Amino acid sequence: MSCEGAYVSRVLRKLVIPTTTTTTTTTTTTTTTTTTTTTTTITTTNQGRHIQPL
């Protein structure tokens, strides 16, 4: 964890001016997580619908 903190500090120092880059990365990560959760929910619903008609 200490190594990660030091690495982040170095990156932040280099990216003091382009703050937008950091924001974009965070947004992308959030979108990916949301997509994964949605896909899982759809799969569960489809299974339930298949079992009901049978």
KAFEN-V841166 format. One record per pair of residues at least 12 apart in sequence whose ideal C-beta (glycine too) atoms are under 7 Angstrom apart, sorted by the first residue. I is the first residue (numbers start at 0). J is the second residue. Records with the same first field share a line. If there is no record, write none. Layout:
I->J / J
//
This chain:
none
//
